[in-house]
Amino acid sequence: MIRSAFRHVAAPTIAVLLAGAPAFGQTVDDQEMARRASASLLAARNLDVPRAQDITALILEERFEEFERRSNAYEEHFANDPVYESPLIKLYDALERSNSEVLGKLNKWVATRPSYLSYGARGVWRERRGYWLRGGEFVRHMPPESFASMTRAHDAARQDLLIAIEMNSKFAPAYNSLVRIERARGSRESAKAILAMAVREIPQTYYVRFEFLQSLSPRWGGSYQRMRVYTDDLGQKTKANPRIWSLKGEPFADRGEIAWNASDYESAIRYYTAALEYGDRLEFLKGRGYLYIKLRRYDLALADLLRYRAYDRNNAEVNQYIDHLGSLTARAPLQRISSSASARP
């Protein structure tokens, strides 16, 4: 049996996508929180999402005032509506970290128009640049020079970000990057201190909480127990921002990724299903959809990817899969998932 929350997914209306009966192990109140988290994600996705090439062009062409106006508008909206944290964070993360010319322009911005915006933009770019220089290897496999390059970039970034916060204690992008820097250093206590400052100044932040939660995961030296202890305390925080509720799914999704990497696709699906009980997340939907494809459960794969496309119509890879799956399900009998595959782990 397919749970009713998933049976309706192929319908194109957003109201249907966000509806459904209470999921396994959840109360009606929990289901309502998940629905509100999904609605908050949808609202954020419907905003003007900054594109990397456009934002990088603003800096390379020295159109600093235009960047500042855009940031100020997002900040003003964010003060009254938490969904605007999404484009605000993405505005600063959008700067292309692989383009070394960006730093020279950011230096000029700081020199000619010093503010928390210019220091913050340079700090976030340096933090992201540090991770880019580091590469994707585990620390034990990383060349020493890569780690040293990341550390230098992050040390410079930290100085900029602390200046930005001193100028504006409610500047979310700076806290976001500072938590990521402390995660790279393995300093969980420092990350916790930054989080405490951030949520005191910005109680509605979703993104800073998300970055801190990553530092508690096993891949960063934490544990699922630490992640669950943190997420168990998030219930009341959703009053400031409903999207915070979806963070409760993060420990399950992390287990799902590990199971996927171990080719244990059935377990991975169960973990992603558990994660999605706390609200839709694009990576979780896409991940489960791809897993269903691997197991030839094409009707369920199509349902998840259509649900994904309700939030993001511009993912070319997902759109290609949807087109292909549509033709497959039209030609062949629909394959159903067993109830054991949809049970929560």
C-alpha positions as a Markdown table, in Angstrom:
| # | Residue | x | y | z |
|---|---|---|---|---|
| 1 | Met | 0.0 | 0.0 | 0.0 |
| 2 | Ile | 1.2 | 3.5 | -0.8 |
| 3 | Arg | 0.5 | 5.9 | 2.0 |
| 4 | Ser | -2.2 | 8.5 | 1.1 |
| 5 | Ala | 0.4 | 11.3 | 1.5 |
| 6 | Phe | 2.2 | 9.9 | -1.5 |
| 7 | Arg | -0.7 | 8.5 | -3.5 |
| 8 | His | -1.8 | 12.1 | -4.4 |
| 9 | Val | 1.6 | 13.4 | -5.4 |
| 10 | Ala | 1.1 | 13.0 | -9.2 |
| 11 | Ala | -1.6 | 15.7 | -9.1 |
| 12 | Pro | -0.1 | 19.0 | -10.1 |
| 13 | Thr | -1.8 | 21.2 | -7.6 |
| 14 | Ile | 0.3 | 22.5 | -4.6 |
| 15 | Ala | -2.7 | 22.1 | -2.2 |
| 16 | Val | -2.8 | 18.4 | -3.0 |
| 17 | Leu | 1.0 | 18.0 | -2.7 |
| 18 | Leu | 0.9 | 19.4 | 0.8 |
| 19 | Ala | -2.0 | 17.4 | 2.0 |
| 20 | Gly | -2.2 | 13.8 | 3.2 |
| 21 | Ala | -3.0 | 11.6 | 6.2 |
| 22 | Pro | -0.7 | 11.5 | 9.3 |
| 23 | Ala | 2.4 | 9.6 | 8.5 |
| 24 | Phe | 3.6 | 6.5 | 10.3 |
| 25 | Gly | 4.3 | 7.2 | 14.0 |
| 26 | Gln | 3.2 | 10.8 | 13.8 |
| 27 | Thr | 0.4 | 12.6 | 15.6 |
| 28 | Val | -2.1 | 14.8 | 13.8 |
| 29 | Asp | -0.2 | 17.8 | 15.3 |
| 30 | Asp | 3.1 | 16.5 | 13.9 |
| 31 | Gln | 1.6 | 16.1 | 10.5 |
| 32 | Glu | 0.3 | 19.7 | 10.6 |
| 33 | Met | 3.8 | 20.9 | 11.5 |
| 34 | Ala | 5.2 | 19.0 | 8.6 |
| 35 | Arg | 2.6 | 20.5 | 6.3 |
| 36 | Arg | 3.5 | 24.0 | 7.5 |
| 37 | Ala | 7.2 | 23.3 | 7.0 |
| 38 | Ser | 6.5 | 22.2 | 3.4 |
| 39 | Ala | 4.4 | 25.3 | 2.8 |
| 40 | Ser | 7.3 | 27.5 | 4.2 |
| 41 | Leu | 9.7 | 25.8 | 1.8 |
| 42 | Leu | 7.3 | 26.4 | -1.1 |
| 43 | Ala | 7.0 | 30.0 | -0.2 |
| 44 | Ala | 10.8 | 30.4 | -0.1 |
| 45 | Arg | 11.2 | 28.7 | -3.5 |
| 46 | Asn | 8.6 | 31.0 | -5.0 |
| 47 | Leu | 10.8 | 34.0 | -4.2 |
| 48 | Asp | 13.4 | 35.5 | -6.5 |
| 49 | Val | 16.3 | 33.1 | -6.0 |
| 50 | Pro | 19.7 | 34.7 | -6.7 |
| 51 | Arg | 21.6 | 33.0 | -9.6 |
| 52 | Ala | 25.4 | 32.5 | -9.3 |
| 53 | Gln | 26.2 | 34.1 | -12.6 |
| 54 | Asp | 24.1 | 37.2 | -12.0 |
| 55 | Ile | 25.4 | 37.9 | -8.5 |
| 56 | Thr | 29.0 | 37.2 | -9.5 |
| 57 | Ala | 28.6 | 39.6 | -12.4 |
| 58 | Leu | 27.5 | 42.4 | -10.0 |
| 59 | Ile | 30.8 | 42.1 | -8.2 |
| 60 | Leu | 33.0 | 41.7 | -11.2 |
| 61 | Glu | 31.4 | 44.7 | -12.8 |
| 62 | Glu | 31.7 | 46.6 | -9.5 |
| 63 | Arg | 28.0 | 47.2 | -9.2 |
| 64 | Phe | 28.3 | 47.2 | -5.4 |
| 65 | Glu | 25.4 | 49.5 | -4.7 |
| 66 | Glu | 23.1 | 47.2 | -6.6 |
| 67 | Phe | 24.2 | 44.2 | -4.5 |
| 68 | Glu | 23.7 | 46.3 | -1.4 |
| 69 | Arg | 20.1 | 47.3 | -2.4 |
| 70 | Arg | 19.2 | 43.7 | -3.0 |
| 71 | Ser | 20.7 | 42.6 | 0.3 |
| 72 | Asn | 18.9 | 45.4 | 2.2 |
| 73 | Ala | 15.6 | 44.4 | 0.6 |
| 74 | Tyr | 16.0 | 40.8 | 1.6 |
| 75 | Glu | 17.0 | 41.8 | 5.1 |
| 76 | Glu | 14.1 | 44.1 | 5.6 |
| 77 | His | 11.6 | 41.4 | 4.5 |
| 78 | Phe | 13.4 | 38.7 | 6.6 |
| 79 | Ala | 12.8 | 40.8 | 9.7 |
| 80 | Asn | 9.1 | 40.3 | 9.2 |
| 81 | Asp | 8.9 | 37.0 | 7.3 |
| 82 | Pro | 11.3 | 34.1 | 7.8 |
| 83 | Val | 11.0 | 32.8 | 4.3 |
| 84 | Tyr | 13.2 | 35.6 | 3.1 |
| 85 | Glu | 16.2 | 34.1 | 4.9 |
| 86 | Ser | 16.5 | 31.8 | 1.9 |
| 87 | Pro | 17.3 | 34.4 | -0.8 |
| 88 | Leu | 19.4 | 36.4 | 1.7 |
| 89 | Ile | 21.7 | 33.4 | 2.4 |
| 90 | Lys | 21.8 | 32.4 | -1.3 |
| 91 | Leu | 22.7 | 35.9 | -2.3 |
| 92 | Tyr | 26.0 | 35.7 | -0.5 |
| 93 | Asp | 26.6 | 32.0 | -1.2 |
| 94 | Ala | 26.1 | 32.6 | -4.9 |
| 95 | Leu | 29.5 | 34.3 | -5.5 |
| 96 | Glu | 31.6 | 31.9 | -7.6 |
| 97 | Arg | 34.3 | 30.5 | -5.3 |
| 98 | Ser | 36.4 | 29.2 | -8.2 |
| 99 | Asn | 36.8 | 32.7 | -9.7 |
| 100 | Ser | 39.9 | 34.3 | -8.1 |
| 101 | Glu | 39.1 | 37.6 | -9.7 |
| 102 | Val | 36.2 | 38.0 | -7.3 |
| 103 | Leu | 38.5 | 38.6 | -4.3 |
| 104 | Gly | 40.1 | 41.7 | -5.9 |
| 105 | Lys | 36.7 | 43.2 | -6.5 |
| 106 | Leu | 35.6 | 42.4 | -3.0 |
| 107 | Asn | 38.8 | 44.1 | -1.6 |
| 108 | Lys | 37.9 | 47.2 | -3.6 |
| 109 | Trp | 34.3 | 47.1 | -2.3 |
| 110 | Val | 35.6 | 46.9 | 1.3 |
| 111 | Ala | 38.1 | 49.7 | 0.7 |
| 112 | Thr | 35.6 | 52.1 | -1.0 |
| 113 | Arg | 32.3 | 51.2 | 0.8 |
| 114 | Pro | 33.2 | 49.6 | 4.2 |
| 115 | Ser | 30.1 | 48.1 | 5.8 |
| 116 | Tyr | 28.8 | 44.9 | 7.2 |
| 117 | Leu | 27.6 | 44.1 | 3.7 |
| 118 | Ser | 31.0 | 44.4 | 2.1 |
| 119 | Tyr | 32.9 | 42.7 | 4.9 |
| 120 | Gly | 30.2 | 40.0 | 5.1 |
| 121 | Ala | 30.4 | 39.3 | 1.3 |
| 122 | Arg | 34.1 | 39.0 | 1.4 |
| 123 | Gly | 34.0 | 36.8 | 4.5 |
| 124 | Val | 31.4 | 34.5 | 3.1 |
| 125 | Trp | 33.3 | 34.2 | -0.2 |
| 126 | Arg | 36.5 | 33.4 | 1.6 |
| 127 | Glu | 34.8 | 30.8 | 3.7 |
| 128 | Arg | 33.3 | 29.1 | 0.6 |
| 129 | Arg | 36.6 | 29.5 | -1.2 |
| 130 | Gly | 38.3 | 27.7 | 1.6 |
| 131 | Tyr | 36.0 | 24.7 | 1.2 |
| 132 | Trp | 36.6 | 24.8 | -2.5 |
| 133 | Leu | 40.4 | 24.7 | -2.0 |
| 134 | Arg | 40.0 | 21.9 | 0.5 |
| 135 | Gly | 38.2 | 19.6 | -2.0 |
| 136 | Gly | 35.8 | 16.8 | -1.1 |
| 137 | Glu | 38.3 | 14.3 | 0.4 |
| 138 | Phe | 38.1 | 13.1 | 4.0 |
| 139 | Val | 40.7 | 14.8 | 6.2 |
| 140 | Arg | 42.7 | 11.6 | 6.4 |
| 141 | His | 43.1 | 11.5 | 2.6 |
| 142 | Met | 43.5 | 15.3 | 2.1 |
| 143 | Pro | 46.9 | 16.6 | 0.9 |
| 144 | Pro | 48.4 | 18.8 | 3.6 |
| 145 | Glu | 48.6 | 21.8 | 1.3 |
| 146 | Ser | 44.8 | 21.6 | 0.6 |
| 147 | Phe | 44.1 | 21.8 | 4.3 |
| 148 | Ala | 46.6 | 24.6 | 4.8 |
| 149 | Ser | 45.0 | 26.6 | 2.0 |
| 150 | Met | 41.5 | 26.1 | 3.5 |
| 151 | Thr | 42.8 | 27.2 | 6.9 |
| 152 | Arg | 44.3 | 30.4 | 5.6 |
| 153 | Ala | 41.1 | 31.3 | 3.7 |
| 154 | His | 39.0 | 30.6 | 6.8 |
| 155 | Asp | 41.3 | 32.6 | 9.1 |
| 156 | Ala | 40.8 | 35.6 | 6.8 |
| 157 | Ala | 37.1 | 34.9 | 6.5 |
| 158 | Arg | 36.6 | 34.8 | 10.3 |
| 159 | Gln | 38.1 | 38.3 | 10.7 |
| 160 | Asp | 35.7 | 39.7 | 8.0 |
| 161 | Leu | 32.7 | 37.9 | 9.4 |
| 162 | Leu | 33.3 | 39.0 | 13.0 |
| 163 | Ile | 33.6 | 42.6 | 11.8 |
| 164 | Ala | 30.3 | 42.2 | 9.9 |
| 165 | Ile | 28.5 | 40.9 | 13.0 |
| 166 | Glu | 30.0 | 43.7 | 15.2 |
| 167 | Met | 28.4 | 46.2 | 12.7 |
| 168 | Asn | 25.1 | 44.3 | 12.5 |
| 169 | Ser | 24.4 | 41.6 | 15.0 |
| 170 | Lys | 21.4 | 40.3 | 13.0 |
| 171 | Phe | 23.3 | 39.5 | 9.9 |
| 172 | Ala | 22.5 | 35.9 | 9.2 |
| 173 | Pro | 24.9 | 35.1 | 6.4 |
| 174 | Ala | 27.9 | 35.9 | 8.7 |
| 175 | Tyr | 26.7 | 33.5 | 11.4 |
| 176 | Asn | 26.1 | 30.8 | 8.7 |
| 177 | Ser | 29.7 | 31.0 | 7.5 |
| 178 | Leu | 31.2 | 31.2 | 11.0 |
| 179 | Val | 29.5 | 27.9 | 11.9 |
| 180 | Arg | 30.8 | 26.3 | 8.7 |
| 181 | Ile | 34.3 | 27.5 | 9.6 |
| 182 | Glu | 34.1 | 26.0 | 13.1 |
| 183 | Arg | 32.8 | 22.8 | 11.6 |
| 184 | Ala | 35.9 | 22.5 | 9.4 |
| 185 | Arg | 38.1 | 23.2 | 12.4 |
| 186 | Gly | 36.3 | 20.5 | 14.4 |
| 187 | Ser | 35.5 | 23.0 | 17.1 |
| 188 | Arg | 31.9 | 22.1 | 18.1 |
| 189 | Glu | 31.9 | 24.2 | 21.2 |
| 190 | Ser | 32.8 | 27.3 | 19.2 |
| 191 | Ala | 30.1 | 26.4 | 16.7 |
| 192 | Lys | 27.7 | 26.1 | 19.6 |
| 193 | Ala | 28.6 | 29.5 | 20.9 |
| 194 | Ile | 28.1 | 31.1 | 17.5 |
| 195 | Leu | 24.7 | 29.3 | 17.2 |
| 196 | Ala | 23.7 | 30.7 | 20.7 |
| 197 | Met | 24.5 | 34.2 | 19.6 |
| 198 | Ala | 22.7 | 33.8 | 16.3 |
| 199 | Val | 19.5 | 32.5 | 17.7 |
| 200 | Arg | 19.4 | 35.2 | 20.4 |
| 201 | Glu | 19.7 | 37.8 | 17.7 |
| 202 | Ile | 17.7 | 36.0 | 15.0 |
| 203 | Pro | 15.3 | 33.5 | 16.6 |
| 204 | Gln | 13.7 | 32.8 | 13.3 |
| 205 | Thr | 16.9 | 31.5 | 11.6 |
| 206 | Tyr | 16.6 | 28.1 | 9.8 |
| 207 | Tyr | 19.9 | 28.2 | 8.0 |
| 208 | Val | 22.2 | 28.7 | 11.0 |
| 209 | Arg | 20.5 | 25.9 | 12.8 |
| 210 | Phe | 20.9 | 23.7 | 9.8 |
| 211 | Glu | 24.6 | 24.4 | 9.5 |
| 212 | Phe | 25.1 | 23.7 | 13.2 |
| 213 | Leu | 23.2 | 20.4 | 12.9 |
| 214 | Gln | 25.6 | 19.3 | 10.2 |
| 215 | Ser | 28.5 | 19.7 | 12.7 |
| 216 | Leu | 26.8 | 17.2 | 15.0 |
| 217 | Ser | 26.6 | 14.4 | 12.3 |
| 218 | Pro | 28.9 | 11.4 | 12.4 |
| 219 | Arg | 30.8 | 12.5 | 9.3 |
| 220 | Trp | 31.9 | 15.6 | 11.2 |
| 221 | Gly | 32.9 | 13.7 | 14.4 |
| 222 | Gly | 29.4 | 13.8 | 16.0 |
| 223 | Ser | 26.7 | 11.1 | 16.3 |
| 224 | Tyr | 23.1 | 10.5 | 15.5 |
| 225 | Gln | 22.4 | 10.7 | 19.2 |
| 226 | Arg | 23.7 | 14.2 | 19.4 |
| 227 | Met | 21.7 | 15.2 | 16.3 |
| 228 | Arg | 18.5 | 13.8 | 17.8 |
| 229 | Val | 19.1 | 15.5 | 21.2 |
| 230 | Tyr | 19.4 | 18.8 | 19.3 |
| 231 | Thr | 16.4 | 18.2 | 17.0 |
| 232 | Asp | 14.2 | 17.0 | 19.9 |
| 233 | Asp | 14.5 | 20.5 | 21.4 |
| 234 | Leu | 13.3 | 22.3 | 18.2 |
| 235 | Gly | 9.5 | 22.0 | 18.6 |
| 236 | Gln | 8.9 | 25.4 | 20.3 |
| 237 | Lys | 11.3 | 27.1 | 17.9 |
| 238 | Thr | 8.9 | 26.5 | 15.0 |
| 239 | Lys | 6.8 | 29.4 | 16.3 |
| 240 | Ala | 9.4 | 31.7 | 14.8 |
| 241 | Asn | 9.8 | 29.7 | 11.6 |
| 242 | Pro | 7.8 | 26.6 | 10.6 |
| 243 | Arg | 10.5 | 25.4 | 8.4 |
| 244 | Ile | 12.7 | 24.6 | 11.4 |
| 245 | Trp | 10.5 | 21.5 | 12.0 |
| 246 | Ser | 11.9 | 19.8 | 8.9 |
| 247 | Leu | 15.3 | 19.7 | 10.6 |
| 248 | Lys | 14.0 | 16.8 | 12.6 |
| 249 | Gly | 14.3 | 14.7 | 9.5 |
| 250 | Glu | 18.0 | 15.4 | 9.0 |
| 251 | Pro | 19.4 | 12.4 | 11.1 |
| 252 | Phe | 17.2 | 10.0 | 9.1 |
| 253 | Ala | 18.3 | 11.5 | 5.8 |
| 254 | Asp | 22.0 | 11.2 | 6.8 |
| 255 | Arg | 21.5 | 7.5 | 7.5 |
| 256 | Gly | 19.7 | 7.2 | 4.2 |
| 257 | Glu | 22.7 | 8.6 | 2.3 |
| 258 | Ile | 25.0 | 6.2 | 4.1 |
| 259 | Ala | 22.7 | 3.3 | 3.3 |
| 260 | Trp | 22.6 | 4.4 | -0.3 |
| 261 | Asn | 26.4 | 4.5 | -0.5 |
| 262 | Ala | 26.4 | 1.0 | 0.8 |
| 263 | Ser | 24.0 | 0.0 | -1.9 |
| 264 | Asp | 21.3 | -0.9 | 0.7 |
| 265 | Tyr | 18.6 | 0.8 | -1.3 |
| 266 | Glu | 15.6 | -0.6 | 0.7 |
| 267 | Ser | 17.0 | 0.8 | 3.9 |
| 268 | Ala | 17.9 | 4.1 | 2.3 |
| 269 | Ile | 14.3 | 4.5 | 1.1 |
| 270 | Arg | 13.0 | 3.8 | 4.6 |
| 271 | Tyr | 15.3 | 6.5 | 6.0 |
| 272 | Tyr | 14.4 | 9.1 | 3.4 |
| 273 | Thr | 10.7 | 8.3 | 4.0 |
| 274 | Ala | 11.2 | 8.9 | 7.7 |
| 275 | Ala | 13.0 | 12.2 | 7.0 |
| 276 | Leu | 10.1 | 13.4 | 4.8 |
| 277 | Glu | 7.6 | 12.8 | 7.6 |
| 278 | Tyr | 8.9 | 16.2 | 9.0 |
| 279 | Gly | 8.2 | 18.1 | 5.8 |
| 280 | Asp | 9.4 | 18.2 | 2.2 |
| 281 | Arg | 13.1 | 18.8 | 1.5 |
| 282 | Leu | 14.2 | 18.9 | -2.1 |
| 283 | Glu | 17.3 | 16.7 | -1.6 |
| 284 | Phe | 15.3 | 14.1 | 0.2 |
| 285 | Leu | 12.6 | 13.9 | -2.5 |
| 286 | Lys | 15.1 | 13.7 | -5.3 |
| 287 | Gly | 17.2 | 11.1 | -3.4 |
| 288 | Arg | 14.2 | 8.9 | -2.7 |
| 289 | Gly | 13.0 | 9.3 | -6.3 |
| 290 | Tyr | 16.3 | 8.2 | -7.7 |
| 291 | Leu | 16.3 | 5.2 | -5.3 |
| 292 | Tyr | 12.9 | 4.1 | -6.6 |
| 293 | Ile | 14.3 | 4.3 | -10.1 |
| 294 | Lys | 17.1 | 1.9 | -9.1 |
| 295 | Leu | 14.5 | -0.5 | -7.7 |
| 296 | Arg | 12.3 | -0.1 | -10.9 |
| 297 | Arg | 9.4 | 1.3 | -8.8 |
| 298 | Tyr | 8.8 | 3.8 | -11.5 |
| 299 | Asp | 5.4 | 5.1 | -10.4 |
| 300 | Leu | 6.8 | 6.0 | -7.0 |
| 301 | Ala | 9.9 | 7.6 | -8.6 |
| 302 | Leu | 7.6 | 9.7 | -10.8 |
| 303 | Ala | 5.5 | 10.7 | -7.8 |
| 304 | Asp | 8.5 | 11.9 | -5.8 |
| 305 | Leu | 10.1 | 13.8 | -8.8 |
| 306 | Leu | 6.8 | 15.5 | -9.6 |
| 307 | Arg | 6.6 | 16.5 | -6.0 |
| 308 | Tyr | 10.1 | 17.9 | -6.3 |
| 309 | Arg | 9.2 | 19.8 | -9.4 |
| 310 | Ala | 6.4 | 21.6 | -7.6 |
| 311 | Tyr | 9.2 | 23.4 | -5.8 |
| 312 | Asp | 11.8 | 23.6 | -8.5 |
| 313 | Arg | 10.8 | 23.5 | -12.2 |
| 314 | Asn | 14.3 | 24.4 | -13.5 |
| 315 | Asn | 16.3 | 21.3 | -12.5 |
| 316 | Ala | 17.1 | 19.9 | -16.0 |
| 317 | Glu | 18.1 | 16.5 | -14.7 |
| 318 | Val | 14.9 | 16.0 | -12.7 |
| 319 | Asn | 12.9 | 17.1 | -15.7 |
| 320 | Gln | 14.6 | 14.6 | -18.0 |
| 321 | Tyr | 13.8 | 11.8 | -15.5 |
| 322 | Ile | 10.2 | 12.9 | -15.3 |
| 323 | Asp | 9.8 | 12.8 | -19.1 |
| 324 | His | 11.4 | 9.4 | -19.2 |
| 325 | Leu | 9.4 | 8.0 | -16.3 |
| 326 | Gly | 6.2 | 9.3 | -17.8 |
| 327 | Ser | 6.8 | 7.2 | -20.9 |
| 328 | Leu | 7.8 | 4.1 | -18.9 |
| 329 | Thr | 4.7 | 4.2 | -16.7 |
| 330 | Ala | 2.5 | 4.8 | -19.7 |
| 331 | Arg | 3.8 | 1.6 | -21.4 |
| 332 | Ala | 4.2 | -0.7 | -18.4 |
| 333 | Pro | 2.0 | -1.7 | -15.4 |
| 334 | Leu | 2.7 | 0.5 | -12.4 |
| 335 | Gln | 4.9 | -1.2 | -9.8 |
| 336 | Arg | 3.9 | -0.8 | -6.2 |
| 337 | Ile | 6.1 | -0.6 | -3.2 |
| 338 | Ser | 5.5 | -3.0 | -0.4 |
| 339 | Ser | 4.3 | -1.7 | 3.0 |
| 340 | Ser | 7.7 | -2.8 | 4.5 |
| 341 | Ala | 9.5 | -0.3 | 2.3 |
| 342 | Ser | 7.5 | 2.7 | 3.6 |
| 343 | Ala | 7.7 | 1.9 | 7.3 |
| 344 | Arg | 9.7 | 4.2 | 9.5 |
| 345 | Pro | 13.1 | 2.7 | 10.6 |
